[in-house]
Amino acid sequence: MQTRTIPGARAAAFARVLGSLRDVRLRPEVRLTEVPAPTRIAPYAAALTADVLDPSDPEEDLATGRFIVLHDPARPETWDGEWRIVTFARAELEPELASDPMLGAVGWSWLVDTLADHGLGWAAEGGTVTRVVSEGFAGLADREASVEIEIRASWTPTAGDITLHLRAWADMLCTVAGIPPLPEGVVPLPGQRR
């Protein structure tokens, strides 16, 4: 994760967030990787990618995503705060879901329901849910149609530390991948990190 060097308490607060993100442990199906963060959006930025591994074939990814934490002490008006989380999630779905008119609303509810289920607060949320349908033609006509869902979202955390927002987002990514939530009271074993 990258951050620009800016002295003071703001840099120390962001360094603590970086440390907690690096130490977070998620479900064993989720593999987190630190990646370069965007450098022009905010003075402080951190980024992780996540892959949800197929429990029956750890070489197969069921979903993938990106979790970015931004911090700007200037409190951009559209953020409604100093911190901003920007996410992306993508997974392949069953072809019959391509024409489901509720797919977008359901995809968005996976995110907000997961945040609410974790007892988190957020503001200034926004995002899109996109379905991508791929059909083969000519030399690829024998390929079965495929459907992917992409959920792009950003929000300003108002309650719960950033690691709890990462945990909620990772749980949503597992839902998108078709992996059911862990039962109440079950503690996940540490996931893989690179």
Backbone torsions as a table, in degrees:
resi	resn	phi	psi	omega
1	MET	NA	144.7	-176.3
2	GLN	-115.5	147.1	171.8
3	THR	-147.9	144.7	174.3
4	ARG	-74.7	147.4	179.8
5	THR	-79.7	110.5	176.3
6	ILE	-131.0	121.3	-174.6
7	PRO	-69.0	163.3	170.9
8	GLY	107.2	-173.3	-176.4
9	ALA	-64.8	-33.6	179.7
10	ARG	-61.8	-44.4	179.2
11	ALA	-64.3	-38.8	179.4
12	ALA	-66.4	-40.9	178.4
13	ALA	-63.9	-42.1	179.6
14	PHE	-67.9	-37.5	177.7
15	ALA	-61.0	-38.3	176.6
16	ARG	-63.8	-40.6	177.5
17	VAL	-63.5	-43.3	177.8
18	LEU	-57.8	-45.4	179.5
19	GLY	-61.6	-42.3	-179.8
20	SER	-68.6	-35.9	176.7
21	LEU	-65.7	-38.5	179.2
22	ARG	-68.1	-27.8	-177.5
23	ASP	-91.8	-10.0	-174.8
24	VAL	-64.2	142.4	176.7
25	ARG	-120.7	131.3	-176.6
26	LEU	-116.9	-174.2	177.3
27	ARG	-54.7	151.2	-177.3
28	PRO	-64.1	-19.8	179.2
29	GLU	-76.8	-13.9	-174.7
30	VAL	-100.8	123.4	177.7
31	ARG	-109.2	118.5	179.5
32	LEU	-98.4	143.9	177.1
33	THR	-138.3	130.4	173.5
34	GLU	-73.0	138.7	178.6
35	VAL	-135.3	163.3	176.8
36	PRO	-60.4	138.8	-179.2
37	ALA	-92.9	156.0	174.8
38	PRO	-62.2	144.0	-173.9
39	THR	-110.0	-9.4	-175.6
40	ARG	-105.1	-8.5	-173.2
41	ILE	-82.8	-38.1	-176.3
42	ALA	-150.5	157.6	178.6
43	PRO	-61.4	-29.7	-179.5
44	TYR	-125.4	135.1	179.9
45	ALA	-152.5	145.4	175.7
46	ALA	-139.9	146.8	-178.6
47	ALA	-141.6	142.5	175.2
48	LEU	-131.6	145.5	166.5
49	THR	-107.1	155.8	178.5
50	ALA	-136.3	138.3	172.7
51	ASP	-121.4	134.7	174.9
52	VAL	-97.8	117.1	-177.3
53	LEU	-86.2	144.1	176.1
54	ASP	-69.1	120.4	-179.0
55	PRO	-58.1	-27.9	-179.6
56	SER	-88.9	-13.2	178.8
57	ASP	-151.4	87.9	-175.2
58	PRO	-59.7	-9.6	176.5
59	GLU	-84.4	-10.0	-177.1
60	GLU	-103.8	127.2	176.0
61	ASP	-90.5	131.9	176.9
62	LEU	-93.4	-27.2	179.9
63	ALA	-156.5	159.7	177.5
64	THR	-142.6	156.6	-180.0
65	GLY	-165.5	176.6	178.8
66	ARG	-136.7	138.1	179.6
67	PHE	-125.6	116.7	-177.4
68	ILE	-119.3	133.2	175.8
69	VAL	-111.7	127.0	178.6
70	LEU	-117.7	145.0	176.5
71	HIS	-136.5	125.4	178.4
72	ASP	-137.4	106.9	180.0
73	PRO	-58.5	-18.5	179.3
74	ALA	-74.0	-6.1	177.1
75	ARG	52.1	70.0	179.3
76	PRO	-50.3	138.2	-174.2
77	GLU	-55.8	-41.1	-178.2
78	THR	-70.6	-19.2	179.7
79	TRP	-80.3	-34.4	-174.0
80	ASP	63.4	37.6	179.8
81	GLY	166.2	-179.7	-179.8
82	GLU	-89.0	-21.7	-175.1
83	TRP	-111.2	147.9	177.5
84	ARG	-145.3	138.3	175.4
85	ILE	-112.6	130.6	179.2
86	VAL	-123.8	127.0	-174.6
87	THR	-132.5	161.2	174.9
88	PHE	-144.4	139.9	176.0
89	ALA	-142.0	140.5	179.3
90	ARG	-143.3	138.3	176.3
91	ALA	-153.6	154.1	175.1
92	GLU	-84.1	141.1	179.9
93	LEU	-118.4	173.5	176.5
94	GLU	-67.8	139.3	-177.4
95	PRO	-55.7	-31.1	-177.9
96	GLU	-67.0	-14.4	179.3
97	LEU	-80.3	-8.8	-177.0
98	ALA	-56.6	-36.2	-175.9
99	SER	-101.2	7.7	-179.5
100	ASP	-70.8	114.8	-177.8
101	PRO	-67.3	-15.9	-178.7
102	MET	-93.9	-0.7	-174.5
103	LEU	-56.4	-44.1	179.9
104	GLY	-61.7	-47.8	-179.8
105	ALA	-63.9	-39.1	178.8
106	VAL	-66.3	-44.0	178.4
107	GLY	-58.5	-43.4	179.0
108	TRP	-66.8	-38.7	-179.6
109	SER	-65.3	-30.4	176.2
110	TRP	-57.7	-40.0	-179.8
111	LEU	-71.1	-56.9	-173.8
112	VAL	-67.3	-33.5	177.0
113	ASP	-66.3	-39.5	179.5
114	THR	-66.9	-41.6	176.6
115	LEU	-61.4	-44.8	179.8
116	ALA	-64.9	-41.6	179.9
117	ASP	-61.6	-27.8	177.5
118	HIS	-86.9	2.0	178.2
119	GLY	71.9	27.9	-176.3
120	LEU	-94.3	156.7	175.0
121	GLY	-113.4	149.0	179.6
122	TRP	-154.3	160.7	179.6
123	ALA	-144.7	168.4	174.8
124	ALA	50.2	39.8	-179.2
125	GLU	-76.0	152.9	176.4
126	GLY	-163.0	157.7	178.1
127	GLY	170.0	-177.8	179.2
128	THR	-137.2	153.0	169.9
129	VAL	-123.2	123.1	-175.8
130	THR	-121.3	138.0	171.5
131	ARG	-107.6	137.0	179.1
132	VAL	-119.4	118.3	179.5
133	VAL	-108.0	124.1	179.2
134	SER	-114.4	123.2	177.4
135	GLU	-119.4	140.7	178.6
136	GLY	-90.7	144.8	177.7
137	PHE	-135.6	162.1	178.9
138	ALA	54.1	-117.0	-177.4
139	GLY	-67.2	-13.3	179.2
140	LEU	-110.7	14.1	-175.9
141	ALA	-63.1	-24.3	-179.0
142	ASP	-79.2	-7.3	177.8
143	ARG	-76.1	138.4	176.3
144	GLU	-72.0	144.5	177.7
145	ALA	-60.9	146.9	177.4
146	SER	-125.8	151.8	-179.5
147	VAL	-129.2	130.7	174.1
148	GLU	-120.8	148.5	172.8
149	ILE	-113.0	138.5	175.7
150	GLU	-125.2	126.7	177.7
151	ILE	-116.5	115.7	177.0
152	ARG	-112.2	127.8	-175.9
153	ALA	-149.2	152.7	170.8
154	SER	-142.8	150.8	179.3
155	TRP	-158.6	161.3	176.4
156	THR	-102.8	117.9	179.2
157	PRO	-69.8	131.4	178.6
158	THR	-116.7	-17.9	177.6
159	ALA	-147.2	140.3	-177.8
160	GLY	91.3	140.7	179.8
161	ASP	-74.4	169.4	-173.9
162	ILE	-61.4	-35.3	179.9
163	THR	-63.7	-33.0	177.2
164	LEU	-68.4	-34.4	175.4
165	HIS	-67.7	-38.6	175.9
166	LEU	-62.8	-44.5	178.7
167	ARG	-60.1	-44.1	179.6
168	ALA	-63.6	-44.9	179.6
169	TRP	-62.2	-41.1	178.4
170	ALA	-64.0	-37.8	175.7
171	ASP	-63.9	-39.7	176.6
172	MET	-63.4	-39.7	178.4
173	LEU	-61.9	-38.8	176.1
174	CYS	-65.2	-38.6	176.9
175	THR	-62.0	-44.9	177.9
176	VAL	-60.1	-35.1	-180.0
177	ALA	-77.0	-8.6	179.7
178	GLY	90.1	14.2	178.1
179	ILE	-97.3	123.1	-176.2
180	PRO	-66.0	154.9	177.9
181	PRO	-63.9	155.0	175.4
182	LEU	-69.0	142.8	176.8
183	PRO	-61.5	152.6	178.7
184	GLU	-53.4	131.5	177.0
185	GLY	89.8	-9.1	179.0
186	VAL	-87.2	128.4	-179.5
187	VAL	-99.0	126.3	-178.7
188	PRO	-70.4	147.6	171.4
189	LEU	-75.2	155.8	-177.8
190	PRO	-57.5	140.4	176.3
191	GLY	-84.4	176.1	-179.3
192	GLN	-82.1	145.6	175.8
193	ARG	-130.5	150.3	173.9
194	ARG	-123.8	NA	NA
